Amino acid sequence: MSFTYDDRLGISVPVLETEWENLHYDTQAAILEQWESIRGNIPDRIRELEQSINQLQHQLNNEEHFEKSCELNSMISELASTINDLWIWYRTGEEVGVKKIHS
């Protein structure tokens, strides 16, 4: 088990080399501990991206050139997609924690 930094997301994400259920309890606990530390930074990362979107939307509102407007829209879309992926990762952590508690 390792964590790999994802440039797009701006966080490290887990890379499982085997099924979660096949990992020893102590290994699972260590992974969850490290993930919770990383996961705690996700809301801050989302806020950063939202600020970038707000800046781009402001630029878009004042943009008169069609090509530049398209470029700004594309950038906003990519940032929104990144935010969506970060929320998925954030909720994934909750699911693993809930499964672990109920096991």
C-alpha positions as CSV (number, residue, x, y, z in Angstrom):
1,M,0.0,0.0,0.0
2,S,1.3,3.4,-0.9
3,F,0.1,6.9,-1.5
4,T,0.8,8.8,-4.7
5,Y,0.6,12.5,-5.2
6,D,-2.0,13.5,-7.8
7,D,-1.1,16.8,-9.4
8,R,-4.6,17.5,-10.6
9,L,-6.2,16.9,-7.2
10,G,-3.4,18.4,-5.2
11,I,-3.4,15.6,-2.7
12,S,-1.9,12.1,-2.3
13,V,-4.3,9.3,-3.0
14,P,-4.1,5.7,-1.9
15,V,-2.9,3.0,-4.3
16,L,-3.9,-0.5,-3.2
17,E,-1.7,-3.3,-4.5
18,T,-4.1,-5.9,-3.0
19,E,-7.7,-6.1,-1.9
20,W,-8.5,-4.1,1.3
21,E,-10.0,-7.2,2.9
22,N,-6.7,-9.1,2.4
23,L,-4.6,-6.5,4.4
24,H,-3.7,-7.2,8.0
25,Y,-5.7,-5.3,10.6
26,D,-2.6,-3.3,11.6
27,T,-1.9,-2.3,8.0
28,Q,-5.5,-1.2,7.5
29,A,-5.3,0.9,10.7
30,A,-2.0,2.5,9.5
31,I,-3.5,3.3,6.1
32,L,-6.7,4.7,7.6
33,E,-4.6,6.9,9.9
34,Q,-2.6,8.3,7.1
35,W,-5.6,8.7,4.8
36,E,-7.5,10.6,7.5
37,S,-4.6,13.1,7.7
38,I,-4.7,13.6,4.0
39,R,-8.5,13.5,3.8
40,G,-8.6,16.4,6.4
41,N,-7.0,18.7,3.8
42,I,-9.6,18.0,1.1
43,P,-12.0,20.8,2.2
44,D,-9.2,23.3,2.2
45,R,-8.2,22.2,-1.3
46,I,-11.8,22.5,-2.5
47,R,-11.9,26.1,-1.1
48,E,-8.8,26.9,-3.1
49,L,-10.3,25.6,-6.3
50,E,-13.6,27.4,-5.7
51,Q,-11.7,30.7,-5.3
52,S,-9.9,30.0,-8.6
53,I,-13.3,29.3,-10.2
54,N,-14.7,32.6,-8.8
55,Q,-11.8,34.5,-10.3
56,L,-12.2,32.9,-13.6
57,Q,-15.9,33.6,-13.6
58,H,-15.2,37.2,-12.9
59,Q,-12.9,37.3,-15.9
60,L,-15.5,35.5,-18.0
61,N,-18.1,38.0,-17.1
62,N,-15.9,40.8,-18.4
63,E,-14.5,38.9,-21.5
64,E,-15.6,40.1,-24.9
65,H,-13.6,37.7,-27.1
66,F,-15.4,34.4,-27.9
67,E,-12.2,32.3,-28.0
68,K,-11.0,33.6,-24.6
69,S,-14.5,32.9,-23.2
70,C,-14.3,29.3,-24.4
71,E,-10.9,29.0,-22.8
72,L,-12.2,30.4,-19.5
73,N,-15.2,28.1,-19.6
74,S,-13.0,25.1,-20.2
75,M,-10.8,26.0,-17.2
76,I,-13.8,26.5,-15.0
77,S,-15.1,23.1,-16.1
78,E,-11.9,21.4,-15.4
79,L,-11.7,22.9,-11.9
80,A,-15.3,21.9,-11.2
81,S,-14.5,18.4,-12.3
82,T,-11.5,18.3,-9.9
83,I,-13.8,19.5,-7.1
84,N,-16.2,16.7,-7.8
85,D,-13.4,14.1,-7.8
86,L,-12.1,15.5,-4.5
87,W,-15.6,15.1,-2.9
88,I,-15.7,11.5,-4.1
89,W,-12.4,10.9,-2.4
90,Y,-13.6,12.6,0.7
91,R,-16.7,10.5,0.9
92,T,-14.7,7.4,0.1
93,G,-12.9,7.9,3.4
94,E,-16.2,8.1,5.2
95,E,-17.3,4.8,3.7
96,V,-14.1,3.0,4.7
97,G,-14.3,4.4,8.2
98,V,-17.9,3.3,8.6
99,K,-17.2,-0.2,7.2
100,K,-14.3,-0.5,9.6
101,I,-16.4,0.6,12.6
102,H,-19.1,-1.9,11.8
103,S,-16.7,-4.8,11.1
